[in-house]
Amino acid sequence: MLAPAPPRYATPRDLSRLTFGGKVAKVSASIGAPFMPWQRQVCDTALEITPTGQWAYRVVVVTVPRQAGKSTLLGALSAHRCLTGRRRRVWMTAQTRADARDLWLEHVDAIESSPLATLTTSRMSNGSEQLRYEALASTLRPFSPGPEALHGKTTDLVSVDEAWAFDAVRGAELAQAIIPTQTTRDAQLWIVSTAGTATSAWLREFVDKGRALTADPRPADARTSTVAYFEWSLPDGAPVDVETVYAHHPARGYTLRPEAIASAAELLPAGEFGRAYGNRWSAVLELAIPAELWEAAREHEPPQPEPGGVVLTWDGPVDGSSATVAIGWRDAGGRLVAEVADRREGTAWVVPRLVELAGRWRPRWAVADSRSPIAHVTDEARRHDALAEILHETSTTEYTRACAGLIAGMRAGTVRLSADPVLDAAATAAARRSVGDGWAWGRRGSAGDVAPLVAVTLAVWAIEAAPEPLGAFEILLGRAGRRCDRRSGGQFEPAQLVVDDPGDHRDEFEVGRLAEFETAPR
């Protein structure tokens, strides 16, 4: 048999502590699923107890590829917790309630097919599912991953499967639902998942923290963190091929066959195969902008705009650490063109740069998203005469239309984007977020700074949405004759002003030209 694949990151075992790892392994064997080495390693460390008899680790994070045996691990852990105390309350959830119910049913099937079946009863009614260990009055139940799901409950163990499916907001809501239920118990939270995407912000925070903790050079008995972390994944730079993925999979030689990996590699996109079976984080689940569409829209040497026909836009990342300014215009062929005009660290430079560009290009509009993380820049721009009169902040509706319009224009071939590595990186990192029935670029859920993409998106939209410039005023001295009378079907041209007495108004308007008029008797 092949030697077990070693973990890439793992909290070290403190051999001075007792552990329940062996007990959980026996429960798993009794259910008919003997532990693999990786499962035993996780439980031996994560279930260490302190000299006072409490769990050494209150939070356990495990990230492994698909088909590694996550469900088996959680099932054995849940059964052991219910069997080792009276009135234990064990809960499990997943990306949706339906997924949590499926996970729970899988565990119930395993229990009812094992010697433990005589100890339990189950209730299957949707919404009140429960596996009950009768002699101890302990229960295992699924729950919906929402903020109110565990309200008023106490928990001894909560497991979250496939945590990669939770973005920052949903993850925070889930944590707020779980943590208060464990404040009066010696409880644990287990977070188990495959690697995520750009939208998996909640899991990513645990991964980054866990990796840092395992790098602590101090011996195990000198560490004080109550978070245990374990990860089996492809090393950075390793190829995502069948042989390499199989070599680093923790279930190789046990429950996983090379043929299964080869089949997955053939059926899945390369990025998803690497995420699912190599446990490698991907920038996005699928590129928000298809690569071929993006490449077709790139313009290496776009024609330069004419002064007076451009728009200026700007945006910044969530942390406000930098900013991007973009410029947009319509080329001679009628296509909408946008490019990144500037991108720098910080934001103090933005308004002076906008004023400079305004003096050079005489823009029709200066546009920023009303919910931009660098809204203070917009406030500052409003205090400059060169920008205040042309400043516009997009509404949520306008922003979502701009995002959808960019993709539509790229597909139609009417949008061209100046080739720029900064913009390319933003497009690769971008993720979409739902906004009502539409969508927009998600600054928080993306894998990197998408401000350059937001800026050019606004620029493309603003080219068409910007109001037309007013023409020169035409002052008709005297009273208009019937040829200009609306009542007889005539129309005044835009920006015309009709006055009776030129003496009182001549100084108030810049007279472009004196139009011919018919004098009318007073």
N, C-alpha and C positions, 0 to 999 in steps of 0.2 A: 504494500500500500504506500502511496505517496506520502511524504512528510507533510504535516499541516502547513498551510500557508501562514506565514507570520503576520501579525498586525502591523500596519503602518504607524499607528499611534495607539498607545495603551497605557492606562494608569497602572503603575507597578503594584504587584501584590505586597502587602505588609505581612510578612510571615509571623510577626509577633501577635497578630490578631486571629481569633477564631472566625470561622466563616460557615455560612449555611449552604455554600456552593455544592458540597457533596450531597446534602439532603435534597436539594432541588434536582440534582442529576438523577437520584433514585426515583423521585416522583416521575420525572420525564421517562425513565426506563419502564416504569410500571404502566405508563400510558401507551407504551409501544413505540417510543421515539428516543432511543438512547442518544445522549449528548454527543455531538462532535467536539473535537478539542477546542474550537473557538468558543463554543457555548459554555464549556466548562471553565475556560479561562475567564470569561466575562463574569460568570456567577461567583467564582471563587473570590474575585476581587470586589465586585460590586456588593456582595452580601457579607462583607466583613462586618464584625461588630466590635464596638469599643469595649474597654474594660468595664464600663457601666452597663453594658448590655444593649446599647442603642446602635442603630445603623451608623456605620462610619460615613456612608455616602447617602445623602437624601435625594440627590438627582443623579441619574445614570443615563448617559447618552451613548447609544450604540448605532453606528452607521456601517452597514454592510451591503453587498450587492444583492440583487434579486436572487431568489432560489437558494438563499444561504441557510434558511431555517429560522427566520425571525419569529414567525407565528408559533413554531414549536417552543422556542425559548419563552415567549410571553405566556403560552398556555401552561407550561410547567411551573413557571414562576407564580402565576395566579393560583394554581391549584395548591401549591405549597403554602402560600400565604393564607389561604382559606383553611387549610388543615392544621395550622399551628397556633390557633388561638380562637377564643370564643368571640362571636359577633364581629368577625373581621368583615370589613366592607371594601371590596375590590372592584374597581371599575376599569373599563377599557374603551377606547375610542379610536377613530381613524379619520381619514379625510372627510368622510360624510357619515351620517348616522347609518345609512344603508351598508357602508363598508364596515362600520363598527359591528353591526348586527351579523354580517357575514363572518367576521373574525370570531365573534362570540359563538355562533353556531358551529363553526369548525372546531372550536375547543369543546363544546358540549358533545359533539359527535365522538371526539376522542375519549372523553371521560366515560360516556355511556357505553363505549366499546372496550372498556378496561375494567380491572377489578375494583376501581373506585366507584363504579356505577351504583353499587349497593349503598353507598354513603350519601348519594345525592338525589335530589328531585329537580325537575326543570319546569319552568313556565314559559311558554312560547308566545304568548299574546304580544302583538306588536305594540311597543311602548312601555310594556311592563315585564320584559324578558328578565328571567332570573334563574341562575343555577345556584341551588341552595344545598349546602352541606348540613344536613339536618341535625346531627348530634351536637354540632358546634354553633348552629344558627349563623354561619358565615355565608356570604353571598358574593357572586360574581355577576356583574351586570354591564351591558353596553350603554353608552350615552352619546347624545348628540354633541358635536364639538362646538357648542355655542356658549355665550357668556352666562346664560341662566341655567344651564343644564344641571349643575350640581348645587344649586342654591339651597342652603339649609342642610346639606349633607355633611357627613364626616367620612373620610377615606383613610384606609391603611395602605393602599397601593393603587396608583393610577398609571396606566400604560397608554401611550400615544403611538400608534403605528402609522408609518408613512408620513412623518412630520414634514417632509419636504413640500407637501401640498398646501401648507399654511403660509400665507404672506405675513408681513409684519403686523397688520391690523388683526387678522383672524388669530394669529398666534398669541398676540397680547391679550385678546379676549379669552382665549382658552386658558392661558396662564392665570388670568384673574378669576376664572371659574374654579380652577384646581387648588391654587395655593391656600385660600382661606379654609378649605376643607381639611387641611393637614396641620394646621397650627397647633392643635391640641393632641396630636397623635405622633407616635414614632413611625412616620410614614415615609414612603418613597414615591418618587415620580420617575418613571422609565420612559425615555423618548427613543424610539427605535425607527430607523428609516434608511432608505437608500439615499444617495446624494441627490441634491436638488438642482434647481435652475436659478435664473436671475430673480424670480419671484419668491424664492424660498427664504425670505429674509429672517424668519423666526428661527428656523433650523440653523441657518448660516451663523447666527450669533452664538449658538451653542457649540458649533463646530470650531469656530475661531477660538473661543475660550478654551475648549477642551484640548485642542492642539497645543495651545500655549501652556496649559497645565502639565501636559505630559513632557514638555521640554524642561520642566523644573529640574535642575541638577541635584537637588537635595535627595537624600535617601527617602524611601517610602515612609518610614516611621517619623520623619521630620516634617512631613507635609500636613497642612491644616485644612485644605479645601474639602468641602463636602460634595464636590462634583466628581464623578468618575467618568472617564471617556475612553471609548474603544472604536477603532476604525480599521477596516480592511478595505484597501483601495489600490488602484494602479498608482505607481510612483509618477511624479511629474516627469514629463518627457517620454514616458514609456509608450510604445506603439499600441494602438487599440486594435489588435488582431486576435484571432481565436486563441492562439497559443499563449500569448501574454496574458490575456484576460483569464484564461483557465488557470494559468500558473499562480495567479494572485487571488483566486477565489477561495474563500475559506471552506467551502463545501466540496472542493475537488477531492476525488478519490473516495467520497462518502456517499452523498446523495446526488451529486452532479456528475454528468457524463460529458466528455468533450463534444459528442454529437449534438447535445442540446445547445451548447454554446455556439457551435457552428451554424445550427439552424436559426438561432436568434440573430446572429451576425448577418445572415442572408436576408432575413425578413425585416429587420429594423433599420432606420436611417443610422448612419455612422455615429452621429452625436448622441442619439438616444441609446444606441447599443453600448457606447462607452459609459453613459450615465447609469444605465440599468444594471449592466453586468460587470463593468469595471469600477463602479461606484465613484466615477469621476464627475465632478461638478461641471455642468455646461453653462455657457453664458445665458442661454435662454432655452426654453423647451423646444421651440422652433423659432427660427429667425423671424422677428416681427416684420421685417422687410425681406422678402426672398432675395437671395444673393444675385440671381440672374437679373431680377428687376432693378436692383440697386446698381449693378454694373452697367446696365443699359442706359440709366439716367445720368451717369457721370459724364461730365464735360471737362476735358483736360485744358482747353483754352477757350473759354467762352468769350464772346465779343463784349467789349466794355460798354457800359450804359452811357446814355446821354444825361447831362445834368438836368434836373427838373422832373425826371421820370422814375426815380428810385424810391424805395421804402427802406427804412432802417428798423431792425429788431434786435432784441437782446434777451438773454436768459442766463440762469446759473444753476448749479447743482443744489441738492437739499442742504448741504452744510454751508453754502455760501462762500466756499473757499476760492472760487474762481468765477469767471464770467465769459460769455461769448457774445460777440456782436456780429450780426449778419446783415447783408444787403441784398435786395431783390429788385428785379427790373424785367421788362418785356423786351425781347430782342426783335430784330427787324423782321423775323419770320413769325412773330406773334407768340412765341413760346415764353413761358415763365421761367426765369433764370434766378438762382439764388446761390450765394456763396458765403463762406465764413470770412468776414472781414478782419476779425481780430479775436484772439482768445488769450487770456493771461490769468495769472494767479491774482487773487484779491478782487476787489470791486471798486476801489477808489479811482481807478483809471477810466471807468466806463463812461461817465458823463462827459469829461473832457474830450474823450475820443469821439463820442457822438456829436458833440458840438463841432469838432474838427471836420467830421464827415458831412455834417449838415452844411457847413460853409462851402465844402467842395462840390457836393452833389445836389444841393437844394431839394431835399426829399419831399415827397408829397405827404408822407405819413411816417410817424415813428411809433412802433407798436411793441407792446410787451404783454405777456399774459397777466391777468389781474391776480392770479394765484402763484405767481413766480416766487421762488424762495428768495430772490433778491429784489423784492418789491420796494425796498428802500432806495434802490437806484432809480426806479421810476418816480418816486417822490422827489428825489433830487433833480431829475430831469425836468419835472414840472416847474421848477423854479428858474429855469433858463428860458429866456424869450425865444431863442432859436429853436427850442423843442416844444415849448408849452402849447403853441397854437396848432401843432400837428400831432400832438401826443394822443394815443388811443390805447386803452387797456381792453383786452378781449374778455368777453364773458365766457362762461363755461360752454355755452352752446357754440359760440364762435370758435373756441379752441378745438372742440371735438370736430367741428366741420373742417377746420384747417388740417387736422391730422388725417381725416378720411380723404380730404381733397388732395393732399399730397400723394397718397397712394394711387388715387384715381387718375391724377395727372401723369404720374409715372407710367401707369399702365397704358394710358392713351398716347404717350409720347409727347405730351405738351409741357412737361416739366423737365428742366435740365438743372443739375446741381454741379457746381464747380468741384472737381476732384480735389480732395483734401484728406490727408491721413487722420486728422482730428475728427472730421465728419464721418469718415469710414468707421472709426472706432466707436463713435456714438451709435451709428446704425447697427453695428454688430451687437452692442450691449443693450440696445433698446428692448423694452418689454411694453406690452399694451396693458392698460387697465380699463375696466368697464366703467362707463359713465352713462347711467340711464340706459337707453337703448343703443348708445354709441360707444365709442372708445377714445382714448387719448394716450399719448406717451406717458408711461408711469415713471416718474423720477425716482421714487423710493424702490420700486420693484425691479428696476433695471440693474444690469450687472456693472454699470459704470456711469460716467457722466454723460447724460444725453442732452445737455444744454445746447451743444452745437446743432443737434437734430431739431430740437424745439425751435431754435432761432430761425433756421432755414424754413421750417414748416410754417411759422408765422409769416415769414417773408413772402413765400409763395402765395399764401392766402391774401396777404395785404395788398399785393400788386393788383388784384382784381377787386378787392373790397374797398380800396382807398377812394375817397370822394374825388370827383373831378375838380381840377383847379378852377377858380373863378376867372372869367375873362376881364379885360379892362373895362372900367366904368365908361358908359356913354351917357352924357348929360344932354338932354334935349332942352334947349332954352326956349321958354315960352310954353304954350299949350299945344299938346299933340293934336294934329288934325285927325279927321275921320279915318284916314288910311291906317292909323295906328290905334284906332279905337277898338277895344276888345268886343264891345257890344255890336260892332259891325263886322266881326270876324277877324279883325287884325290881331297880331301878336307882337308884344314887345320882345326884343332880343334879351338874352340873359344879361344881367348886370346893368341894364339900362335904368336910369333914374329920370323921371319927368318932373320938372319943377316949373313954377310959374314965374318966379322972380329970380333972375340970376344974381342980383346984387346981394341977396342974403345968404347964398349958398356956395358961392364960388370958392371961398377959402376952405370949405369943409371936404372937398373931394378933389382927387387928382384927375384932371380932365384928360382923358386919352385922346379924344377928338370931338369936335363939335358936329353932331349929326345934323343933317338937313331936317328942317321942320317947316311946317306951315304955320304962319302966324295966324292967330285968331283974335278977333276983336275982343277987348275986355268989356 
